[in-house]
Amino acid sequence: MIWSLQATPDLSDQQFAQWSKLLEERAGICLGGQQRIFLQTQVSMRMRELGQSDYSEYYECVVDGVAGMMEWSVLIDRLVVKETSFFRHQPSIDLVRNYLQNKINNNTLDGSFDIWSVGCSSGEEPYSLGMVVSDIFDLARIDAYYGITATDISRAALAIARIGIYPKRKVEMINDPMRRRYFSQLEDGRYQIDGELTDRICFNQANVLNISEMPDNKLDVIFCQNVLIYFRRLLRHQIMDAFIDRLKPGGILVCGLGEVVDWVNPNASRIVADEAQAYVRS
Ligand SMILES: C[S@@+](CC[C@H](N)C(=O)[O-])C[C@H]1O[C@@H](n2cnc3c(N)ncnc32)[C@H](O)[C@@H]1O
């Protein structure tokens, strides 16, 4: 029987352990036993595309040299959860809005205002931040420089982000004034992000595990939501520590509510907010 018509072979315990270990070592993502079917489905679908039928042989291809790295960059896109939306967690976005507004009110805006959206997926998160920041500067009639660096491990997600065209259902939940100001509707009903915003955002492929290798310009805001939840506790803490080192004094780190627990850092204090989890660097 040809491979494409065969049932998906089951991952053995040993193969599941081998693939999970690779995913955790390379991306930090820690799979539980309940995600075994997910892993099996994604890996076997990719193997099907390549005409391969043996998990162990495919594993050897993925870990072998430069060709292996290229194959890994395709496979990792299938193994990450990329779910996202515009203004996904409003209280966290409001926190950034208030933070910038206070800086303007207190005249403490110093040079450029720099944001890093970590694990930005297909771009909805950095574009939401861009809309808010741009709105505040417009209202304050300040022609300030701001920039957003948006990174993700998935090249496919970043390709969508860079194009900046989104389906109607995703954009129509944005309030009317924002939608009219920052999007134009295409003939097919989809929406295109305004060039004014895309010019402000620099999308880069980057693995948050390699944070020490990333350019270390200091940031006003680091926004990292729904990324660390897939990592082990100790790794989350190490990455949070590294984020704090990347902030300007007084800069803020906004993570997902409950995403990191039991974490303390001598240079960070928790911002009092009921519905958001954020820290300010001393
Ligand atoms: C669930 S999405 C969250 C998107 C967005 N932050 C939000 O909250 O809507 C998680 C994103 O984290 C990315 N990701 C997972 N592991 C990563 C890693 N080690 N380095 C960088 N990005 C990673 C995934 O590719 C995915 O796009």
The ligand as a Tripos MOL2 file, in Angstrom:
@<TRIPOS>MOLECULE
LIG
   27    29     1     0     0
SMALL
NO_CHARGES

@<TRIPOS>ATOM
      1 C1          0.1570   30.9160   21.7200 C.3       1 LIG1
      2 S1          1.1840   31.9030   20.7080 S.3       1 LIG1
      3 C2          1.0750   33.4430   21.5590 C.3       1 LIG1
      4 C3          1.0560   34.6100   20.6270 C.3       1 LIG1
      5 C4          0.8910   35.9650   21.3300 C.3       1 LIG1
      6 N1          1.9890   36.2350   22.2100 N.3       1 LIG1
      7 C5         -0.4070   36.0330   22.0780 C.2       1 LIG1
      8 O1         -0.4130   35.9600   23.3040 O.co2     1 LIG1
      9 O2         -1.4500   36.1360   21.4280 O.co2     1 LIG1
     10 C6          2.8090   31.3210   21.1970 C.3       1 LIG1
     11 C7          3.8980   31.7610   20.2340 C.3       1 LIG1
     12 O3          5.1530   31.5170   20.8570 O.3       1 LIG1
     13 C8          6.0570   31.0520   19.8650 C.3       1 LIG1
     14 N2          7.1530   30.3000   20.5010 N.ar      1 LIG1
     15 C9          7.0910   29.0940   21.0990 C.ar      1 LIG1
     16 N3          8.2950   28.7200   21.5290 N.ar      1 LIG1
     17 C10         9.1510   29.7230   21.1980 C.ar      1 LIG1
     18 C11        10.5430   29.9340   21.3780 C.ar      1 LIG1
     19 N4         11.3270   29.0200   21.9850 N.pl3     1 LIG1
     20 N5         11.0860   31.0730   20.9240 N.ar      1 LIG1
     21 C12        10.3160   32.0160   20.3100 C.ar      1 LIG1
     22 N6          8.9960   31.8660   20.0960 N.ar      1 LIG1
     23 C13         8.4110   30.7400   20.5490 C.ar      1 LIG1
     24 C14         5.1860   30.2060   18.9530 C.3       1 LIG1
     25 O4          5.7540   30.0410   17.6730 O.3       1 LIG1
     26 C15         3.8760   30.9820   18.9330 C.3       1 LIG1
     27 O5          3.7990   31.8480   17.8490 O.3       1 LIG1
@<TRIPOS>BOND
     1     1     2 1
     2     2     3 1
     3     2    10 1
     4     3     4 1
     5     4     5 1
     6     5     6 1
     7     5     7 1
     8     7     8 2
     9     7     9 1
    10    10    11 1
    11    11    12 1
    12    11    26 1
    13    12    13 1
    14    13    14 1
    15    13    24 1
    16    14    15 ar
    17    14    23 ar
    18    15    16 ar
    19    16    17 ar
    20    17    18 ar
    21    17    23 ar
    22    18    19 1
    23    18    20 ar
    24    20    21 ar
    25    21    22 ar
    26    22    23 ar
    27    24    25 1
    28    24    26 1
    29    26    27 1
@<TRIPOS>SUBSTRUCTURE
     1 LIG1         1 GROUP 0 **** ****
